Amino acid sequence: MNQGISGVRKVVIVDAHVHLELPVPYVLSDLSGMAISPEALIDSMERYGIDKSVLMGSSTSAQVSLETQEENHRLIVEASRKYSKKIIPFAFINPRSGKAGLELAKKCFSEYGMKGLKIWPWADFPINCKAVYDLAEICREYRVPLSVHTDNLDPRAHPWLIGEVAKDFPDLTVIAAHMSAEVSLDSIIVAKNYDNVILEASPAPPCHAIEKAVEVIGDSRITWGTDWPFWDQRLPLARIRSLRIPEKSKEKILGENILRILRMEE
Amino acid sequence: MKGMDVHVHIGKDTIYDMEQSAEDITKQMEMADIEKSVIFPFADLISIEERNRLVRNAVDHYPEKFVGMYCLNPWDRDVVNSIEKHVDKSRIVGLFLDAEVYAINFTKSFIQSLFARANEHEFPVIIHTDHPQSRAIQGIGTGLKEISTKYPGVKIIVRATVPGVMPLANQENVFLETSMMTNSRNIKVLVSAFGARKLVFGSGSPIDNAYTIRQLVEFAEITDFEKELILGKNLRKILEH
């Protein structure tokens, strides 16, 4: 927790998007050479004053096999139990996993206490396909958000498709992870159209886009994250702090919003 | 250390709804400890003279803080001859070419004639693009390699994130700038690959702000000397023509 002067309200900083990978060589391609243990994450968080992080598995584990997905989730759960005040566990499931994937999702929410589900369309599925809808149904049942990687480079990950899911599941919270990266204005339009869409400014949508999002949809449906360990946690944090928006809006984006969305307000 | 920023727009972009005045820029420069910025307009098909005038006015008003680049539409008839009229080496010091807005194919002879004229005067040229997937900039690497070889007197500055341009840093007269970069690790990668002398600090303001992109460089695991080169010394040398 960021220490404030006695009697002054503390600002809670929550990184809404970090990854942990299996420590085995065949799924380390993207993270080779990086320090990726839970301890490395905690060390980074303490160094930069981050109180909590939403921790999820990795796209590579999700693409190798169901077994690697299960193993990756066990790793996340272990980390979240060891550092229960600092780590918020998220599921990361490949919709191509069929019924076993749906069962894993249920287990993640009911047994592991995970607070949301991340999916990654670059594993060759569009956001609005039936397999995603099946997972979305489970998220709705367990009242947890569905977080979807978005960008403008791959049409399967385009934020407009998030609008389809948001429209068809009006009582499901859908997080547009990365705010569709460098070109974020499409995400803002989708969030303007659907109140159940959250824009996650991670790790590096342009400052102008985040400021625009605050102007268009207000400051209550925007979160931030770093995509650690791919990104150093410092720069995304500095980016949010440098925005030309009210300080109260920064506080909401930096922590209050994601805790409210995950129903973890303290 | 005081920095220099090679990529700052002034005026209004009606398409993406961005606008900043000279005063907005100077405030940002103060926040990011930038002593001088290279400014140019948002390229467009209309009012280009007015947009360039805005640059000149800002430079006249803040000669210690700004130098300008002349934005030209390569499709204008008398564009080559307009260069000497607008570029003076002291306040408007080079050319600004938007490859996307004007769909520039760098292999075309009439585009090369612009570089030939810039080469005569040793004017630096900033190549501007936005979207990494734009069809308008496919093949930019090939075209710029040919141009930078043919016109060694032109120092070319281009975003490092534009696909296909990174290997161009091996050319003596091509420099990569930092705007739209998002990860400090990539600064280290570029320094390892090409040396810190080939990188210049550019914020891309107002799409990003100078403070954030300066942090990108400051956080990179490179030496302080390399940071000094990127944050200002390299650009100062480029502009001393």
Boltz contact constraints between the chains, C-beta under 6 A:
constraints:
  - contact:
      token1: [A, 204]
      token2: [B, 182]
      max_distance: 6.0
  - contact:
      token1: [A, 206]
      token2: [B, 207]
      max_distance: 6.0
  - contact:
      token1: [A, 206]
      token2: [B, 208]
      max_distance: 6.0
  - contact:
      token1: [A, 207]
      token2: [B, 208]
      max_distance: 6.0
  - contact:
      token1: [A, 207]
      token2: [B, 209]
      max_distance: 6.0
  - contact:
      token1: [A, 207]
      token2: [B, 212]
      max_distance: 6.0
  - contact:
      token1: [A, 208]
      token2: [B, 18]
      max_distance: 6.0
  - contact:
      token1: [A, 208]
      token2: [B, 206]
      max_distance: 6.0
  - contact:
      token1: [A, 208]
      token2: [B, 207]
      max_distance: 6.0
  - contact:
      token1: [A, 231]
      token2: [B, 183]
      max_distance: 6.0
  - contact:
      token1: [A, 232]
      token2: [B, 184]
      max_distance: 6.0
  - contact:
      token1: [A, 232]
      token2: [B, 219]
      max_distance: 6.0
  - contact:
      token1: [A, 234]
      token2: [B, 219]
      max_distance: 6.0
  - contact:
      token1: [A, 235]
      token2: [B, 215]
      max_distance: 6.0
  - contact:
      token1: [A, 235]
      token2: [B, 216]
      max_distance: 6.0
  - contact:
      token1: [A, 235]
      token2: [B, 219]
      max_distance: 6.0
  - contact:
      token1: [A, 238]
      token2: [B, 215]
      max_distance: 6.0
  - contact:
      token1: [A, 239]
      token2: [B, 212]
      max_distance: 6.0
  - contact:
      token1: [A, 242]
      token2: [B, 209]
      max_distance: 6.0
  - contact:
      token1: [A, 242]
      token2: [B, 211]
      max_distance: 6.0
  - contact:
      token1: [A, 242]
      token2: [B, 212]
      max_distance: 6.0
